[in-house]
Amino acid sequence: MNVLLTGGTGFIGGKLKTRLESAGHDVMVVSRGPAGHVTWEPDAIRTAVRASDAVIHLAGENVFARRWSVHQKQTLRASRIDTTRLLAEAVADARPQAFITASAIGYYGTSAERHFVAGDGPGDDFLARLCVDWEAARQPAVDAGVRTATVRIGVVQGLGDGALQKMLLPFKLGLGGPVGHGRQWVSWIHMEDLLAMLAWLLENENTQGEYNGTAPTPVSNRELSTTLGRVLHRPAIVPLPGFVLRLVLGEVAELVLGGQHVTPDRAVTEGFSFRFSELEPALRDLLNG
């Protein structure tokens, strides 16, 4: 299958490109970076989509890249909504077999009590509203009858970038521990399971709509810290107070301090199987494998 992939040089996309090519797919990457890739110029996008059997859209500014100033919020929105709309319009015109897009579990907002599944409504904070508009930008492809599936991605456990990579140094130094009160939920997923889910959505013509890209067993932030410490053979008893995180990150800190319990019920019901359903084996695979 000829696959057009955005975000193909990023944390998730670079690994997905390798996986898809290993499975026999031909992958073209859309990027603002290295030469040799498809650019984001509209005519180039339309031409690339016409030459593709499927489009996978993972591009978007990292929400943790910097504090959420007014300008940064505009950047976060444009990097997701504008690019999705451009691709969706090209997909509606060319009608490839599938359009697979990323979203985030931030769609649901944060909650200490609620347990979210695909089909639940959105929250009302900045990230939730962003995700609603992000997903709405797919509509031209949906209206054209193109099979469209979206993964609301949780906290990806992988090496090279992401949350786990940022936690490793303080934990290895014995300075790790829970963030805030530690009771907030962390809905995580092993990188390999996320890549497998994206490939499953690409190749399974019966899938469409929204899916949660999270493992079946969310954990508390305290359990995440304790488990990571145990895997690294280090103590995990030095807490990071919530007010310190707010001073450093500003509004972004609420994503970490609020948390959300999100499970992949729909994906499991439709036949997706997780390799890593429990956190400790997932971390051991990444750090001791």
ChimeraX attribute file (.defattr): number of C-alpha atoms within 10 A of each C-alpha:
attribute: neighborCount
match mode: 1-to-1
recipient: residues
	/A:1	16
	/A:2	16
	/A:3	25
	/A:4	25
	/A:5	27
	/A:6	28
	/A:7	21
	/A:8	24
	/A:9	21
	/A:10	17
	/A:11	17
	/A:12	21
	/A:13	20
	/A:14	15
	/A:15	15
	/A:16	26
	/A:17	25
	/A:18	13
	/A:19	16
	/A:20	19
	/A:21	13
	/A:22	10
	/A:23	11
	/A:24	10
	/A:25	14
	/A:26	15
	/A:27	21
	/A:28	21
	/A:29	22
	/A:30	24
	/A:31	19
	/A:32	14
	/A:33	10
	/A:34	11
	/A:35	8
	/A:36	10
	/A:37	15
	/A:38	20
	/A:39	18
	/A:40	16
	/A:41	11
	/A:42	13
	/A:43	11
	/A:44	13
	/A:45	19
	/A:46	18
	/A:47	13
	/A:48	20
	/A:49	26
	/A:50	17
	/A:51	15
	/A:52	22
	/A:53	17
	/A:54	25
	/A:55	26
	/A:56	28
	/A:57	23
	/A:58	23
	/A:59	22
	/A:60	20
	/A:61	16
	/A:62	12
	/A:63	15
	/A:64	13
	/A:65	11
	/A:66	14
	/A:67	16
	/A:68	18
	/A:69	11
	/A:70	8
	/A:71	10
	/A:72	15
	/A:73	18
	/A:74	11
	/A:75	17
	/A:76	18
	/A:77	20
	/A:78	16
	/A:79	16
	/A:80	23
	/A:81	22
	/A:82	13
	/A:83	21
	/A:84	27
	/A:85	19
	/A:86	18
	/A:87	26
	/A:88	28
	/A:89	19
	/A:90	22
	/A:91	28
	/A:92	20
	/A:93	16
	/A:94	20
	/A:95	21
	/A:96	22
	/A:97	18
	/A:98	26
	/A:99	28
	/A:100	22
	/A:101	26
	/A:102	23
	/A:103	24
	/A:104	21
	/A:105	29
	/A:106	25
	/A:107	25
	/A:108	27
	/A:109	21
	/A:110	24
	/A:111	16
	/A:112	13
	/A:113	10
	/A:114	11
	/A:115	14
	/A:116	20
	/A:117	18
	/A:118	20
	/A:119	11
	/A:120	10
	/A:121	13
	/A:122	17
	/A:123	17
	/A:124	15
	/A:125	14
	/A:126	15
	/A:127	24
	/A:128	20
	/A:129	18
	/A:130	22
	/A:131	25
	/A:132	20
	/A:133	16
	/A:134	25
	/A:135	22
	/A:136	14
	/A:137	21
	/A:138	26
	/A:139	18
	/A:140	20
	/A:141	25
	/A:142	20
	/A:143	12
	/A:144	15
	/A:145	15
	/A:146	22
	/A:147	22
	/A:148	26
	/A:149	21
	/A:150	24
	/A:151	25
	/A:152	22
	/A:153	21
	/A:154	25
	/A:155	19
	/A:156	23
	/A:157	21
	/A:158	21
	/A:159	15
	/A:160	10
	/A:161	13
	/A:162	16
	/A:163	14
	/A:164	17
	/A:165	12
	/A:166	12
	/A:167	15
	/A:168	18
	/A:169	12
	/A:170	13
	/A:171	21
	/A:172	16
	/A:173	10
	/A:174	17
	/A:175	18
	/A:176	23
	/A:177	24
	/A:178	22
	/A:179	20
	/A:180	19
	/A:181	14
	/A:182	23
	/A:183	17
	/A:184	25
	/A:185	25
	/A:186	26
	/A:187	26
	/A:188	25
	/A:189	26
	/A:190	27
	/A:191	21
	/A:192	21
	/A:193	22
	/A:194	23
	/A:195	19
	/A:196	19
	/A:197	21
	/A:198	22
	/A:199	17
	/A:200	16
	/A:201	26
	/A:202	25
	/A:203	14
	/A:204	11
	/A:205	12
	/A:206	9
	/A:207	18
	/A:208	18
	/A:209	14
	/A:210	20
	/A:211	26
	/A:212	28
	/A:213	31
	/A:214	30
	/A:215	26
	/A:216	21
	/A:217	17
	/A:218	23
	/A:219	21
	/A:220	19
	/A:221	23
	/A:222	22
	/A:223	21
	/A:224	22
	/A:225	23
	/A:226	20
	/A:227	21
	/A:228	26
	/A:229	21
	/A:230	14
	/A:231	15
	/A:232	18
	/A:233	12
	/A:234	17
	/A:235	19
	/A:236	24
	/A:237	16
	/A:238	15
	/A:239	16
	/A:240	16
	/A:241	14
	/A:242	17
	/A:243	13
	/A:244	13
	/A:245	18
	/A:246	15
	/A:247	10
	/A:248	12
	/A:249	16
	/A:250	15
	/A:251	14
	/A:252	19
	/A:253	18
	/A:254	15
	/A:255	17
	/A:256	19
	/A:257	25
	/A:258	17
	/A:259	22
	/A:260	27
	/A:261	26
	/A:262	28
	/A:263	24
	/A:264	22
	/A:265	17
	/A:266	15
	/A:267	22
	/A:268	14
	/A:269	9
	/A:270	10
	/A:271	9
	/A:272	16
	/A:273	14
	/A:274	20
	/A:275	13
	/A:276	19
	/A:277	18
	/A:278	17
	/A:279	22
	/A:280	17
	/A:281	16
	/A:282	21
	/A:283	21
	/A:284	15
	/A:285	14
	/A:286	16
	/A:287	14
	/A:288	10
	/A:289	7
